[in-house]
Amino acid sequence: MKVEDLAGGASQAGQVSDLPQQTGDADGRSKTCPTSRHDRPTPSRLWLWIVAAFVVQAIAWAAWFTIASLHPVEEVPVIRTQAR
């Protein structure tokens, strides 16, 4: 039994189908659905990495300033010796 027999008739050469032809472009995309979400390029996530790096840097600076404020610099007197 053939697939055409199940469909209700034999397919004839040159018969035009009611379904749209899905011919592909040179890059393989379908011409029947040009606005398909699969055809669109994926958005760049570089800005997420930049924001993440900025946040990590801000946290590091805050940690350094917190540590520095808890440990102030001590003054060390300079002792001058007489020149020989």
Jmol script that loads the backbone (N, CA, C; Angstrom):
load data "model"
ATOM      1  N   MET A   1       0.847  -1.173   0.000  1.00  0.00           N
ATOM      2  CA  MET A   1       0.000   0.000   0.000  1.00  0.00           C
ATOM      3  C   MET A   1       0.896   1.241   0.000  1.00  0.00           C
ATOM      4  N   LYS A   2       0.537   2.190  -0.821  1.00  0.00           N
ATOM      5  CA  LYS A   2       1.325   3.404  -0.957  1.00  0.00           C
ATOM      6  C   LYS A   2       0.729   4.530  -0.124  1.00  0.00           C
ATOM      7  N   VAL A   3       1.536   5.546   0.144  1.00  0.00           N
ATOM      8  CA  VAL A   3       1.083   6.700   0.908  1.00  0.00           C
ATOM      9  C   VAL A   3       0.012   7.455   0.139  1.00  0.00           C
ATOM     10  N   GLU A   4       0.139   7.497  -1.193  1.00  0.00           N
ATOM     11  CA  GLU A   4      -0.850   8.198  -2.010  1.00  0.00           C
ATOM     12  C   GLU A   4      -2.221   7.526  -1.912  1.00  0.00           C
ATOM     13  N   ASP A   5      -2.243   6.224  -1.787  1.00  0.00           N
ATOM     14  CA  ASP A   5      -3.503   5.505  -1.664  1.00  0.00           C
ATOM     15  C   ASP A   5      -4.202   5.869  -0.360  1.00  0.00           C
ATOM     16  N   LEU A   6      -3.424   6.074   0.718  1.00  0.00           N
ATOM     17  CA  LEU A   6      -4.006   6.453   1.998  1.00  0.00           C
ATOM     18  C   LEU A   6      -4.558   7.874   1.967  1.00  0.00           C
ATOM     19  N   ALA A   7      -3.959   8.712   1.145  1.00  0.00           N
ATOM     20  CA  ALA A   7      -4.379  10.105   1.068  1.00  0.00           C
ATOM     21  C   ALA A   7      -5.663  10.269   0.275  1.00  0.00           C
ATOM     22  N   GLY A   8      -6.099   9.239  -0.403  1.00  0.00           N
ATOM     23  CA  GLY A   8      -7.366   9.323  -1.106  1.00  0.00           C
ATOM     24  C   GLY A   8      -7.220   9.440  -2.598  1.00  0.00           C
ATOM     25  N   GLY A   9      -6.079   9.207  -3.114  1.00  0.00           N
ATOM     26  CA  GLY A   9      -5.919   9.245  -4.561  1.00  0.00           C
ATOM     27  C   GLY A   9      -4.454   9.169  -4.921  1.00  0.00           C
ATOM     28  N   ALA A  10      -4.217   8.816  -6.161  1.00  0.00           N
ATOM     29  CA  ALA A  10      -2.841   8.709  -6.632  1.00  0.00           C
ATOM     30  C   ALA A  10      -2.347  10.102  -7.000  1.00  0.00           C
ATOM     31  N   SER A  11      -1.096  10.367  -6.701  1.00  0.00           N
ATOM     32  CA  SER A  11      -0.537  11.664  -7.062  1.00  0.00           C
ATOM     33  C   SER A  11      -0.177  11.656  -8.531  1.00  0.00           C
ATOM     34  N   GLN A  12      -0.463  12.723  -9.199  1.00  0.00           N
ATOM     35  CA  GLN A  12      -0.166  12.827 -10.619  1.00  0.00           C
ATOM     36  C   GLN A  12       0.972  13.805 -10.805  1.00  0.00           C
ATOM     37  N   ALA A  13       1.793  13.534 -11.770  1.00  0.00           N
ATOM     38  CA  ALA A  13       2.905  14.423 -12.073  1.00  0.00           C
ATOM     39  C   ALA A  13       2.339  15.738 -12.582  1.00  0.00           C
ATOM     40  N   GLY A  14       2.817  16.826 -12.060  1.00  0.00           N
ATOM     41  CA  GLY A  14       2.383  18.141 -12.494  1.00  0.00           C
ATOM     42  C   GLY A  14       1.202  18.681 -11.721  1.00  0.00           C
ATOM     43  N   GLN A  15       0.659  17.906 -10.790  1.00  0.00           N
ATOM     44  CA  GLN A  15      -0.466  18.378 -10.003  1.00  0.00           C
ATOM     45  C   GLN A  15       0.039  19.379  -8.967  1.00  0.00           C
ATOM     46  N   VAL A  16      -0.655  20.518  -8.832  1.00  0.00           N
ATOM     47  CA  VAL A  16      -0.252  21.566  -7.914  1.00  0.00           C
ATOM     48  C   VAL A  16      -0.932  21.322  -6.576  1.00  0.00           C
ATOM     49  N   SER A  17      -0.179  21.374  -5.522  1.00  0.00           N
ATOM     50  CA  SER A  17      -0.706  21.146  -4.188  1.00  0.00           C
ATOM     51  C   SER A  17      -1.237  22.449  -3.599  1.00  0.00           C
ATOM     52  N   ASP A  18      -2.216  22.332  -2.713  1.00  0.00           N
ATOM     53  CA  ASP A  18      -2.736  23.505  -2.024  1.00  0.00           C
ATOM     54  C   ASP A  18      -1.792  23.992  -0.930  1.00  0.00           C
ATOM     55  N   LEU A  19      -0.900  23.127  -0.487  1.00  0.00           N
ATOM     56  CA  LEU A  19       0.036  23.493   0.571  1.00  0.00           C
ATOM     57  C   LEU A  19       1.149  24.351  -0.009  1.00  0.00           C
ATOM     58  N   PRO A  20       1.664  25.329   0.781  1.00  0.00           N
ATOM     59  CA  PRO A  20       2.755  26.174   0.265  1.00  0.00           C
ATOM     60  C   PRO A  20       4.034  25.367   0.124  1.00  0.00           C
ATOM     61  N   GLN A  21       4.733  25.656  -0.929  1.00  0.00           N
ATOM     62  CA  GLN A  21       6.015  24.991  -1.160  1.00  0.00           C
ATOM     63  C   GLN A  21       7.051  25.553  -0.202  1.00  0.00           C
ATOM     64  N   GLN A  22       7.786  24.687   0.423  1.00  0.00           N
ATOM     65  CA  GLN A  22       8.824  25.136   1.348  1.00  0.00           C
ATOM     66  C   GLN A  22      10.177  24.996   0.672  1.00  0.00           C
ATOM     67  N   THR A  23      10.487  25.968  -0.148  1.00  0.00           N
ATOM     68  CA  THR A  23      11.781  25.971  -0.799  1.00  0.00           C
ATOM     69  C   THR A  23      12.735  26.789   0.050  1.00  0.00           C
ATOM     70  N   GLY A  24      13.939  26.353   0.146  1.00  0.00           N
ATOM     71  CA  GLY A  24      14.914  27.028   0.996  1.00  0.00           C
ATOM     72  C   GLY A  24      15.776  27.998   0.227  1.00  0.00           C
ATOM     73  N   ASP A  25      16.274  28.993   0.926  1.00  0.00           N
ATOM     74  CA  ASP A  25      17.231  29.926   0.348  1.00  0.00           C
ATOM     75  C   ASP A  25      18.598  29.251   0.281  1.00  0.00           C
ATOM     76  N   ALA A  26      19.564  29.997  -0.173  1.00  0.00           N
ATOM     77  CA  ALA A  26      20.923  29.481  -0.230  1.00  0.00           C
ATOM     78  C   ALA A  26      21.459  29.184   1.162  1.00  0.00           C
ATOM     79  N   ASP A  27      21.000  29.941   2.182  1.00  0.00           N
ATOM     80  CA  ASP A  27      21.471  29.704   3.548  1.00  0.00           C
ATOM     81  C   ASP A  27      20.590  28.714   4.295  1.00  0.00           C
ATOM     82  N   GLY A  28      19.604  28.105   3.627  1.00  0.00           N
ATOM     83  CA  GLY A  28      18.808  27.059   4.240  1.00  0.00           C
ATOM     84  C   GLY A  28      17.539  27.526   4.923  1.00  0.00           C
ATOM     85  N   ARG A  29      17.255  28.827   4.904  1.00  0.00           N
ATOM     86  CA  ARG A  29      16.050  29.336   5.562  1.00  0.00           C
ATOM     87  C   ARG A  29      14.834  29.138   4.663  1.00  0.00           C
ATOM     88  N   SER A  30      13.691  28.954   5.266  1.00  0.00           N
ATOM     89  CA  SER A  30      12.455  28.726   4.543  1.00  0.00           C
ATOM     90  C   SER A  30      11.893  30.042   4.029  1.00  0.00           C
ATOM     91  N   LYS A  31      11.351  30.011   2.804  1.00  0.00           N
ATOM     92  CA  LYS A  31      10.749  31.211   2.228  1.00  0.00           C
ATOM     93  C   LYS A  31       9.306  31.385   2.669  1.00  0.00           C
ATOM     94  N   THR A  32       8.683  30.326   3.219  1.00  0.00           N
ATOM     95  CA  THR A  32       7.273  30.424   3.575  1.00  0.00           C
ATOM     96  C   THR A  32       7.052  31.197   4.859  1.00  0.00           C
ATOM     97  N   CYS A  33       8.034  31.276   5.723  1.00  0.00           N
ATOM     98  CA  CYS A  33       7.863  31.958   7.007  1.00  0.00           C
ATOM     99  C   CYS A  33       9.096  32.811   7.290  1.00  0.00           C
ATOM    100  N   PRO A  34       9.225  33.990   6.648  1.00  0.00           N
ATOM    101  CA  PRO A  34      10.442  34.797   6.799  1.00  0.00           C
ATOM    102  C   PRO A  34      10.595  35.419   8.182  1.00  0.00           C
ATOM    103  N   THR A  35       9.509  35.522   8.955  1.00  0.00           N
ATOM    104  CA  THR A  35       9.615  36.152  10.267  1.00  0.00           C
ATOM    105  C   THR A  35       9.624  35.125  11.393  1.00  0.00           C
ATOM    106  N   SER A  36      10.001  33.915  11.070  1.00  0.00           N
ATOM    107  CA  SER A  36      10.048  32.870  12.087  1.00  0.00           C
ATOM    108  C   SER A  36      11.084  33.223  13.139  1.00  0.00           C
ATOM    109  N   ARG A  37      10.797  32.872  14.385  1.00  0.00           N
ATOM    110  CA  ARG A  37      11.743  33.199  15.455  1.00  0.00           C
ATOM    111  C   ARG A  37      13.024  32.394  15.341  1.00  0.00           C
ATOM    112  N   HIS A  38      12.987  31.326  14.554  1.00  0.00           N
ATOM    113  CA  HIS A  38      14.195  30.529  14.355  1.00  0.00           C
ATOM    114  C   HIS A  38      15.140  31.189  13.359  1.00  0.00           C
ATOM    115  N   ASP A  39      14.611  32.079  12.530  1.00  0.00           N
ATOM    116  CA  ASP A  39      15.434  32.755  11.530  1.00  0.00           C
ATOM    117  C   ASP A  39      16.159  33.963  12.090  1.00  0.00           C
ATOM    118  N   ARG A  40      15.647  34.517  13.201  1.00  0.00           N
ATOM    119  CA  ARG A  40      16.268  35.718  13.760  1.00  0.00           C
ATOM    120  C   ARG A  40      17.565  35.376  14.469  1.00  0.00           C
ATOM    121  N   PRO A  41      18.569  36.244  14.364  1.00  0.00           N
ATOM    122  CA  PRO A  41      19.820  35.983  15.097  1.00  0.00           C
ATOM    123  C   PRO A  41      19.601  36.135  16.599  1.00  0.00           C
ATOM    124  N   THR A  42      20.324  35.364  17.370  1.00  0.00           N
ATOM    125  CA  THR A  42      20.192  35.459  18.827  1.00  0.00           C
ATOM    126  C   THR A  42      20.814  36.761  19.296  1.00  0.00           C
ATOM    127  N   PRO A  43      20.187  37.445  20.245  1.00  0.00           N
ATOM    128  CA  PRO A  43      20.734  38.718  20.718  1.00  0.00           C
ATOM    129  C   PRO A  43      22.043  38.501  21.475  1.00  0.00           C
ATOM    130  N   SER A  44      22.893  39.485  21.395  1.00  0.00           N
ATOM    131  CA  SER A  44      24.183  39.407  22.066  1.00  0.00           C
ATOM    132  C   SER A  44      24.003  39.555  23.570  1.00  0.00           C
ATOM    133  N   ARG A  45      24.708  38.759  24.316  1.00  0.00           N
ATOM    134  CA  ARG A  45      24.653  38.855  25.772  1.00  0.00           C
ATOM    135  C   ARG A  45      25.931  39.458  26.328  1.00  0.00           C
ATOM    136  N   LEU A  46      26.675  40.147  25.492  1.00  0.00           N
ATOM    137  CA  LEU A  46      27.905  40.786  25.922  1.00  0.00           C
ATOM    138  C   LEU A  46      27.627  41.828  26.991  1.00  0.00           C
ATOM    139  N   TRP A  47      26.531  42.537  26.884  1.00  0.00           N
ATOM    140  CA  TRP A  47      26.211  43.579  27.870  1.00  0.00           C
ATOM    141  C   TRP A  47      25.986  42.966  29.244  1.00  0.00           C
ATOM    142  N   LEU A  48      25.495  41.742  29.318  1.00  0.00           N
ATOM    143  CA  LEU A  48      25.338  41.085  30.625  1.00  0.00           C
ATOM    144  C   LEU A  48      26.696  40.840  31.281  1.00  0.00           C
ATOM    145  N   TRP A  49      27.671  40.428  30.492  1.00  0.00           N
ATOM    146  CA  TRP A  49      29.021  40.204  31.025  1.00  0.00           C
ATOM    147  C   TRP A  49      29.644  41.518  31.484  1.00  0.00           C
ATOM    148  N   ILE A  50      29.393  42.607  30.750  1.00  0.00           N
ATOM    149  CA  ILE A  50      29.938  43.913  31.131  1.00  0.00           C
ATOM    150  C   ILE A  50      29.317  44.381  32.439  1.00  0.00           C
ATOM    151  N   VAL A  51      28.007  44.239  32.568  1.00  0.00           N
ATOM    152  CA  VAL A  51      27.329  44.635  33.805  1.00  0.00           C
ATOM    153  C   VAL A  51      27.805  43.766  34.968  1.00  0.00           C
ATOM    154  N   ALA A  52      27.955  42.466  34.750  1.00  0.00           N
ATOM    155  CA  ALA A  52      28.429  41.570  35.801  1.00  0.00           C
ATOM    156  C   ALA A  52      29.841  41.951  36.245  1.00  0.00           C
ATOM    157  N   ALA A  53      30.719  42.277  35.299  1.00  0.00           N
ATOM    158  CA  ALA A  53      32.079  42.692  35.646  1.00  0.00           C
ATOM    159  C   ALA A  53      32.061  43.991  36.447  1.00  0.00           C
ATOM    160  N   PHE A  54      31.199  44.926  36.080  1.00  0.00           N
ATOM    161  CA  PHE A  54      31.085  46.188  36.809  1.00  0.00           C
ATOM    162  C   PHE A  54      30.610  45.946  38.242  1.00  0.00           C
ATOM    163  N   VAL A  55      29.630  45.067  38.403  1.00  0.00           N
ATOM    164  CA  VAL A  55      29.110  44.771  39.744  1.00  0.00           C
ATOM    165  C   VAL A  55      30.180  44.101  40.601  1.00  0.00           C
ATOM    166  N   VAL A  56      30.913  43.155  40.032  1.00  0.00           N
ATOM    167  CA  VAL A  56      31.989  42.493  40.779  1.00  0.00           C
ATOM    168  C   VAL A  56      33.061  43.501  41.174  1.00  0.00           C
ATOM    169  N   GLN A  57      33.410  44.401  40.264  1.00  0.00           N
ATOM    170  CA  GLN A  57      34.416  45.425  40.564  1.00  0.00           C
ATOM    171  C   GLN A  57      33.929  46.364  41.662  1.00  0.00           C
ATOM    172  N   ALA A  58      32.660  46.749  41.644  1.00  0.00           N
ATOM    173  CA  ALA A  58      32.109  47.628  42.677  1.00  0.00           C
ATOM    174  C   ALA A  58      32.124  46.940  44.046  1.00  0.00           C
ATOM    175  N   ILE A  59      31.804  45.649  44.071  1.00  0.00           N
ATOM    176  CA  ILE A  59      31.850  44.899  45.330  1.00  0.00           C
ATOM    177  C   ILE A  59      33.280  44.807  45.849  1.00  0.00           C
ATOM    178  N   ALA A  60      34.233  44.594  44.962  1.00  0.00           N
ATOM    179  CA  ALA A  60      35.639  44.519  45.370  1.00  0.00           C
ATOM    180  C   ALA A  60      36.107  45.850  45.955  1.00  0.00           C
ATOM    181  N   TRP A  61      35.754  46.960  45.296  1.00  0.00           N
ATOM    182  CA  TRP A  61      36.133  48.271  45.818  1.00  0.00           C
ATOM    183  C   TRP A  61      35.492  48.529  47.182  1.00  0.00           C
ATOM    184  N   ALA A  62      34.238  48.162  47.333  1.00  0.00           N
ATOM    185  CA  ALA A  62      33.553  48.355  48.618  1.00  0.00           C
ATOM    186  C   ALA A  62      34.230  47.540  49.718  1.00  0.00           C
ATOM    187  N   ALA A  63      34.635  46.325  49.391  1.00  0.00           N
ATOM    188  CA  ALA A  63      35.331  45.483  50.378  1.00  0.00           C
ATOM    189  C   ALA A  63      36.666  46.114  50.773  1.00  0.00           C
ATOM    190  N   TRP A  64      37.430  46.604  49.781  1.00  0.00           N
ATOM    191  CA  TRP A  64      38.715  47.226  50.089  1.00  0.00           C
ATOM    192  C   TRP A  64      38.535  48.474  50.958  1.00  0.00           C
ATOM    193  N   PHE A  65      37.568  49.309  50.652  1.00  0.00           N
ATOM    194  CA  PHE A  65      37.344  50.515  51.460  1.00  0.00           C
ATOM    195  C   PHE A  65      36.871  50.170  52.864  1.00  0.00           C
ATOM    196  N   THR A  66      36.068  49.126  52.990  1.00  0.00           N
ATOM    197  CA  THR A  66      35.617  48.692  54.317  1.00  0.00           C
ATOM    198  C   THR A  66      36.800  48.204  55.153  1.00  0.00           C
ATOM    199  N   ILE A  67      37.655  47.397  54.564  1.00  0.00           N
ATOM    200  CA  ILE A  67      38.833  46.897  55.269  1.00  0.00           C
ATOM    201  C   ILE A  67      39.766  48.046  55.627  1.00  0.00           C
ATOM    202  N   ALA A  68      39.955  48.975  54.699  1.00  0.00           N
ATOM    203  CA  ALA A  68      40.848  50.112  54.948  1.00  0.00           C
ATOM    204  C   ALA A  68      40.305  51.022  56.052  1.00  0.00           C
ATOM    205  N   SER A  69      38.999  51.165  56.136  1.00  0.00           N
ATOM    206  CA  SER A  69      38.445  52.027  57.179  1.00  0.00           C
ATOM    207  C   SER A  69      38.574  51.388  58.565  1.00  0.00           C
ATOM    208  N   LEU A  70      38.632  50.078  58.623  1.00  0.00           N
ATOM    209  CA  LEU A  70      38.795  49.383  59.911  1.00  0.00           C
ATOM    210  C   LEU A  70      40.251  49.365  60.378  1.00  0.00           C
ATOM    211  N   HIS A  71      41.189  49.561  59.458  1.00  0.00           N
ATOM    212  CA  HIS A  71      42.614  49.536  59.784  1.00  0.00           C
ATOM    213  C   HIS A  71      43.282  50.822  59.301  1.00  0.00           C
ATOM    214  N   PRO A  72      43.178  51.893  60.097  1.00  0.00           N
ATOM    215  CA  PRO A  72      43.768  53.164  59.649  1.00  0.00           C
ATOM    216  C   PRO A  72      45.296  53.081  59.609  1.00  0.00           C
ATOM    217  N   VAL A  73      45.891  53.946  58.819  1.00  0.00           N
ATOM    218  CA  VAL A  73      47.342  53.999  58.668  1.00  0.00           C
ATOM    219  C   VAL A  73      47.944  54.617  59.920  1.00  0.00           C
ATOM    220  N   GLU A  74      48.987  53.985  60.440  1.00  0.00           N
ATOM    221  CA  GLU A  74      49.651  54.535  61.627  1.00  0.00           C
ATOM    222  C   GLU A  74      50.739  55.505  61.185  1.00  0.00           C
ATOM    223  N   GLU A  75      50.925  56.543  62.006  1.00  0.00           N
ATOM    224  CA  GLU A  75      51.992  57.492  61.717  1.00  0.00           C
ATOM    225  C   GLU A  75      53.268  56.983  62.349  1.00  0.00           C
ATOM    226  N   VAL A  76      54.297  56.949  61.555  1.00  0.00           N
ATOM    227  CA  VAL A  76      55.609  56.510  62.048  1.00  0.00           C
ATOM    228  C   VAL A  76      56.518  57.725  62.035  1.00  0.00           C
ATOM    229  N   PRO A  77      57.056  58.085  63.216  1.00  0.00           N
ATOM    230  CA  PRO A  77      57.963  59.261  63.248  1.00  0.00           C
ATOM    231  C   PRO A  77      59.270  58.973  62.498  1.00  0.00           C
ATOM    232  N   VAL A  78      59.720  59.963  61.800  1.00  0.00           N
ATOM    233  CA  VAL A  78      60.970  59.851  61.061  1.00  0.00           C
ATOM    234  C   VAL A  78      62.081  60.317  61.986  1.00  0.00           C
ATOM    235  N   ILE A  79      63.049  59.468  62.241  1.00  0.00           N
ATOM    236  CA  ILE A  79      64.180  59.825  63.084  1.00  0.00           C
ATOM    237  C   ILE A  79      65.325  60.248  62.168  1.00  0.00           C
ATOM    238  N   ARG A  80      65.785  61.492  62.417  1.00  0.00           N
ATOM    239  CA  ARG A  80      66.893  61.986  61.599  1.00  0.00           C
ATOM    240  C   ARG A  80      68.194  61.798  62.369  1.00  0.00           C
ATOM    241  N   THR A  81      69.080  61.174  61.738  1.00  0.00           N
ATOM    242  CA  THR A  81      70.416  61.030  62.363  1.00  0.00           C
ATOM    243  C   THR A  81      71.326  62.105  61.797  1.00  0.00           C
ATOM    244  N   GLN A  82      72.318  62.483  62.559  1.00  0.00           N
ATOM    245  CA  GLN A  82      73.235  63.506  62.098  1.00  0.00           C
ATOM    246  C   GLN A  82      74.150  62.922  61.019  1.00  0.00           C
ATOM    247  N   ALA A  83      74.429  63.734  60.068  1.00  0.00           N
ATOM    248  CA  ALA A  83      75.316  63.298  58.994  1.00  0.00           C
ATOM    249  C   ALA A  83      76.709  63.107  59.515  1.00  0.00           C
ATOM    250  N   ARG A  84      77.437  62.115  59.126  1.00  0.00           N
ATOM    251  CA  ARG A  84      78.778  61.853  59.636  1.00  0.00           C
ATOM    252  C   ARG A  84      79.798  62.611  58.896  1.00  0.00           C
TER     253      ARG A  84
END
end "model"
wireframe off; spacefill off
backbone 0.3
color backbone group
